[in-house]
């Protein structure tokens, strides 16, 4: 009999986290084995809530303290370029071990322990269902993360111990079966999580928003990877149902910046994110209490990862048309104000106004630094700096320090909801003018884009020659909307490219604009030497070559897991 112990399935880490600025988790450590799961412990609702609170650690937002979060920072995409090197594939060889495998299974065990413990308790049926629903929501998220990365993975539905040999050393479960299980978990969560209004905690609406994201992923995967129309239609339909169930409760706020630049001072101060009409679920911070380092990666004096020319060009002009079709001045050349200052205010003025929130109105790069009103002189890897996560009213002493920022992080919100509904309907072929009025018009209004001609026919008629995805003009324009609305958020762009079967767009030998930044040919020659492309743009490839291989659609199974479990097989291309 095998006696090996699979860490990825059994280990349970102990950690303290902060659910919100108001709610500290008690130091009530998580039970480490099934023997501690007893009815007396789980019949105390305070004990159960303390264990539920550990789940929030998995929603990192802008990170805790000096640690990085899920926004901006290090995600591989065509939207940004690293400040010292161009981000490469997550794995280019098989790792010995990986937290991408073990961490989700740790969370799954935590969720299963809560489920089994609560089922054994004497809590009333409503309380039981509420707690189990939250645990199943968290389990769904963990399996979703595993499937996105690895495809087929072992489906573990109980809290395993070393005697559970069949489950411990079982084969990989087909991904479709795992995702069907995820959907069942989410449906249970939607039906049974109790009603509450705290936007920093799990809720029915948050479960619906997450269900929309999961079903979008699975619908696209079934369509573009599996060519399974029935499965695709099913999941796209579930996405629409989830989104439309809650959309009216989260109207679009007039300020795009408010989603990313809300903060909370030590004295209570401004707490705009929880009051924002769009916010469904968020992570809050507070000055001197619980802070992050988002500004260290978006406003650092030693360089920041800027957005690419490809990302800049994705934004339409105020007439709703891309550069290939617009009547506006389509130049991307800034105005040289001096030998140390190049303004792009004129470029931003005629475009989608979300772009003016995402990037500053000046370009800066090594040799040409620039400072916003509350930052020190800084440079960007592309010339385009990231303004999205900087509130100019936050003092310089905060912005320029690690673990001092108290900007609050959106996790699910109205804009993310609306673009998901639009995409699902476009893919189903059911998108109507009325849908555009309901879900796209508010986003364009906020972005300062003319909506007078916004119809399905208008979007279908754009036919941008930059559409290299093999989809209709309508679907491409909805994907453009999603890209621009969610740029630099939560690793969304990378996983969108994966599910659309478009990961090859990250190969900059065939897509050179993702290795270019701002136009700098007008800058002084001594500044641009060695870092300017032949056509005058900042060269942000750092001398690297990033080439696509189809094996990158899935991570390789870590070597230690293959050694521990003979039933596991390696993903294609990694053997």
N, C-alpha and C positions, 0 to 999 in steps of 0.2 A: 504494500500500500504506500502510495506517495505520502510523504510527510512534509513536503516543502510548503512554505507559507507565502502566499501571494500578497505582497504589501498593498498592491493597488486595490485589492478587494476587501482587505481586512483592516488596514490601518485607519485609525481615527485620530487626527490631530486635535490638539486643544488650543484654542485661541480665544483671545478677548477681542471684541469688536464693538463699535459704536453704531447702534441702529440709527440714531439721529442725534442732533445736538441736545435733545431733551432726555433721551433714553439710553442710559448706560446699562450694559449687560452685567448682571450679578456674577461674581466669580464662583459659579456653580458648575464645576467641571463636568464635561460630558461623560456619561457612563461608558467605560471602555470595553465591556464585554456583556454578553447576553445575560449573564448571571446577575448583573446589577439591575436588569429590567424587571422590576417587580411592581405589582399593582399599587402598593402603597405610595411609591415614588411618583408614579404616573397619574395617580388620582388627585394630586395636588396641581391645580391649574397654573400656579406660579412656577413650579418646576418645569412643567411642559412648555410654558412660554419662554423660559430661559433657554431651553433647548432649541426652540423655534428661532430664537434670536441669533443663534449661531449661523443660521442660513444666510443672514444678511451680509456676512463676511464675503460671500461669493459675488456680491454686487459691488465692485470696487470703486465705481464712479471715477473721481479724480485721484483715487488712492488714499491711503492713510499715512499721515506724517510725510516722510521723505520717499515713500514708495510710489511707483508709477501706477496709474489707473488704466481704465479701458478707453479713454478718450485721447485721440491724437497721438501722442508719444511715439510708439514704435510699430504701429501696424503696417504691414506690407500692403501697398496699394499703388494705383496710378495717380493718387491725389497728392502725395508728398514724397520728398526725398530726404534722406538722413543728413544730419549736420556734419558728419565726418566720413560716412560711407553710405552707399546706396543700399537700402534694405534688401536682403536676399531672401530666398525661400526659407521657411522656418527650419526645415531639415534638408540637407543635401546628401546626408549619409544616415545610416541607421544608428540611433543613439543607444548607449548602453542602458540608460534609464530615462524616464521622462515624466514630469509632473502632469503633462497633458493627458496621460493615461491614468496615473495613480490618483491625482486630486479629484477628478469627478467620481471615481469609485469610492473615495473617502466620503464624499458628500452623499452618495447613494446609500452607503451604510448608515450614515447619520439619519437620513430620511426614513429608512426602513426601521431603524431602532425606535424612532418616534412613533411610526405607524403601529408597530407591534406593541409598544408600551402603552399607547393610548387605548388600543383595542382591549388590553387586559385591565384597564382602569375601571373605576366606578363612576367616572364622570357621566353626566347626562348625555343623551344621544346627540343633541345639538352641539354641545361642546366637543364631543368626540369627533363628529363630522368636520367641524371647523378646523381642529388641529390636524386631523389626518389630511384634509384638503390642502393645507399649507405645506405639509411634508410631501404630498404627492406633486404639488407644484414645483417644489425644489428638486425632487427626484427627476421630474420631467426635464427640467433645465439641464441637469447633469448628464442625462442620457443624450439629450439633444447636442450638447457640446461634444460628447464622445462620437456620435454618429457623424457629425460634420467633419471631424478630424480623421476618423478611422474607418467609417463605413460599417461593416458588420462588426459587432462587439458582443461579448457575453451579456446576456440579459439576466440581471440579478434582482430578484423580486423579494428577497428576505434578507435579514441581517445575518450574514454567514459567520460561522465559527469554524475552527480547524477540522471538525468532524464532518463537515459538509463537503465531502470529497468530490462528488459528482458536479456540484455547482462550482467549486473552486477550480477545478481542472476541466471545465466544460469547453466545448467548441464555441466559435463565434456564432451568434444568432444573426440571421439575415436582417439587414438594416430596415427593410420594410416592416418586418415584424416588430422591431424595436420602436420604430416611429409610430406604429399603430398603438403600441403600449403607451407611448408618450402622449398621444392624442387622448386616450382614455383617461390618463392621469389629469390632463388639462381640463377635460370635460367635468371630471369629478370636482376639481378645484373651483371651476366657474359655478357649479351648482351648490357648493357647500361652504365656501369661505364666508364667514360672517360679514355683515355689513358694518363698515367702519370708514371714517373720513380721513384718517391719518395717512397722508401721502408718502410717508417714509416707511410704511409697512404694507405687507401683502393685503390685497383686497380683491373682490370680484372683478373689478374693472382692470386691475393690473393683470390678473389671470387672463382676461379676455385680450388685452393688448399683447401679452406674450404668446397666447394662442395664435393670434394673427401672424406674428413673426414666424413662428414655427410652421404654420400651414403655408405661408408664402414660400418658405424654404423648400418644404416637401413638394408643394405643387410644381415649383420650377424644376426641382431635381427629377421628378417623375416625367416632366415634359421634355427637358433638354438633355437628360442623361439616359433615361430609361425608355423614352418614347411610349409612355403608358398614358394615353389620354384619359382613360377612366379614372385612374388614380390621381392624375393631375387635376382633373375637373373637380374631383371630390375635395381635395385639399384646398384648391383655390376657392371653392364654394364655402368651405368652413372658415377660411380667412375672411371672406366678405361678411359672413354671418357674425363672426366675432367682432369685427371692426364696427359694423353698422349698429350693433347692439349698444354701443357706448359712445359713438362719435358725437352725438348731439350734446353730450355732457362736457365736451372738451373743445369749445370753440377756439379758433386761432387768435392768439394775442396779436395786437398791432405791432409789437416790437419783437423782432427776431432775436435781437441781442439779449433781451430779458431772459431768455432760456438759459443763457450761458454766463451771464454777468451779474446774477443775483448773489447777494452776500448777506452775512449776518455778523454784526459786531458783537463785542463782549456784552454790551448793555442791552441787547435785544435787537437794536438797530433795524435795518431793513431786512426783511425776510421774504422777499418778493417771490421766491420760487414756489413756496407752498401756497401762495395766494394767486399764482399765475393760472389763468383759466385753462391753459393747455396741459398742465402737469397732471399726470396720472400716478407716477411713481418717481421718487427722487431720493438723493442722498444729500443731507444737509450738513454743513460745517458751521463752526462758530469761532470767532476770534478768541484766541487764548484757551480754547476748550478742546476743539477737535479740528485740525487743519490739514492742508494738503500742500503739494508742491507743483501744482499745475503751471504756475508761472515760471518755474525753473526750466520747464521744457518748451514754453512758448515765448518767453521773454528773457532768456539767459544772455549774458554778455559774451559767453564763450560759444555762441552759435545756437541757432534753432533750425529745426527741420521745416522748411517752407513748403508751400504748395507748388505744384508743377505748372508748366505752361499748359499742359493738357487739361488740368483741373481748372485753371483760369479761363481757358477757352470754352469750357463746358457751359458757362453761364450765358444765357441768352441776353439780348438787348431789350430795351424797354418796350419794343414792339412785339416781343415774344419770339423773335426770330434769332437764329444763330448768325455768326459772322458771314457765312456763305450766302445768306438771304436778306439780311437787314439793310435798311436804308440809312441807318445811323453811321457815323464815322467809325469804321471798324479797326482802326489802327490800334496796335498794342504798344506803341512807342510812347514813353513818358515824356515829361518836360524837364529838361536839365535846368535847375534853378541856380546851381553853382557847381564847382568842382567836387563838392561834398554832399550834394542834394539833388535827387531825381524824384520828381513828383509824378504819381499816376492818378491824381484826383480826376483829371479829365477823362481817363479811361473808365474809372469806376462810375462816374456820373451818368453815363449813358447805358449802363448795364444793370442787370438784376441786382437789386440793392443788398441782397444777402452777401454778395461778393465783397461789398464795402464793410461788412461786419467781419467776414472771415479774414481779410487781409488789410494791412495798413495802406494809407494813401501815398507812401513812399517806398522805394525799393532800396534794399541794403544787402550787402554781401561782403565777403572778406576783402578788406581794403577800402570799403565804403560803408561805414557804420552810420546808424541813425537811431534816434531815441524818441519813443512816444513820450508824452508829457509826464508819465509816471515810471519810466524805465531809464536805465543807463544805456549808453551806446551799445548797439547789438548788431549782429549780422545774421543773415539767413542763408541757408544752403542753396536757395533758388533765386534769391532777390526779393521774393514775396514773403513778408513776415506774417505770422499768425496772430491776428488781433482778436479772434473769436473768444478767447478765454481770458481777456484782460479788460477789466472795468477800470477806466481811466481815473475814477474817483478813489480807487484803492491806493493808499500811500505807497510811494516808491520803496520805503523801508520794508513793506510787505512783499511787493512784487519781485524784488531783487533778492529775496532770501528763500532758502529751502524750508519747508514745513512752517510757513507763515501765512499762506493764503487761505482765505475762508470763503471763496466762491463756492456756490452750491451746484451740484451736478444733476441734470435731468437724466432719467433712465428710460422712462416711457412717457410720451407726450403727444399732443394732438397732431402736430405736423408729421410725426413718425406714423401715427395711426392713419392719417388721411392719404399719404402716399402709398401705404400698403393696400388700402381699399382700392385706390385707383389702379394700381398694378394688377391686382387679382382680377378686377373686372375687365381690364384691357386684355389680359391673357385668356380669360373666358370668352371674350368676344361680346360682352354684354355692356360695355361702357357706353353711356349715353351723354348727350349734351347736358342733361339735368344733373348727372353725376359730376361732370366737370364744374358746373355752377356750384354744386354743393361742396366739393372737396378740393378742387384745384383753384378755383377763383379766389378763395380766401388767401391761399398761399401766394398767388401772383399779386393780389392786391397789396399784401404786406411787402412784397419785393419791388413794388413800384412798376409793375409790368402791366401794359394795356390789356384788359380782358374783354374789350368790346367785340373781338373776333374769335374768342375762345370757344371753339366747337370741335367735335370729333373730326369733322371735315378739314378744319384748319390744321390740326396737328397731323392728320394723315397727309396733308398736302405740302408739308415742309420739306420732306425728303432731303435732309441734310446729307451732303456727300460724305461727311465724316461718320455716318452710320456704318460701322464695320462689324456689326453684331449679327447680321443675317436675320433681322426681325423687321416687322413693318415700321413705318415712320411713326405711327401712333405709339406702339410699344417702346420704340427708341426714345421718343419725347417724354414718356412717362418715366422711363429709366433715367433720363437726364434730370427730370424734376426730383426724383429720389436722390440722385447723386448730389445735387446742389443743396437740397434741403438738409441732408444728413452728413455733409462733408466733414471729415475728421472725427466723426462720432462713433465710438464704441466698436471699432473694427468692422462696421457695417459694409463698407465698400468691398473689402476683401471677400467676405462671405457672399455678397451679391454676385461677384464675378465667378465664384466657385459654383453657385447654384445655377447661374445662367449658362454654364459651360463656356465661360469666357476668360479663363485664367491665363490664357496665352496673351491677353492684353497687357500683362505685366512684363513681357519680354521686350526690353527696350532696344534690341537690335532690329525688331520689326515695328516697333512703336516709338520712334525716337523722341516724340514730344514729351514723353513721361520722364525723359532724362534731360529736359531743358527747363530753364526758369524764365525769368523776366528778360526783356530786350534791354541790352546794355551797351550796344554799339556806340551810343552817343556819350558814354562815360569816358573819362580820361584814359588814355591808352595804358598807362602804367597800372591802373586798377584792374583792367580786364585781361592783362597778359596771361596767356595759358588757360584761361577759364572762360573763353568765349567760343561758341560754335561758329561755323563758317557763315551762318546766316544771322549772326549778331546776338544770340541769346546766351544767357548764363549757362555754362556747362556744369551740370550737377551730377554727373555720373561717377565722379571721384576715381576715374580710371578703371572702373569695374565693368564687367559684362554680366548681365542677368538674362539667362536664356531659359525658356520654358521647356519643361518635359511633362508629358501627360501624367507621369507618376505623382506629380506634386498635388494632384487633386485630393490625395489622401496622405496623411502622415504615415511613416513606417512604424510598425509595431516595435516597441523597445526590445532590445536584445534580451534583457533579463526576463521579460515576460514570456518570450519564446522558450527560454531555457527552463523556466519554472513550470510551464504548461505545454506538454507535447501536443495537445489538441489545437492550439493556436496555430494559424497559418499567417504568413507575411503577406502584405498587400502587394498587388501587381507592380512590377517594375523595381521593387526594392530587394528582391531575392539575390 
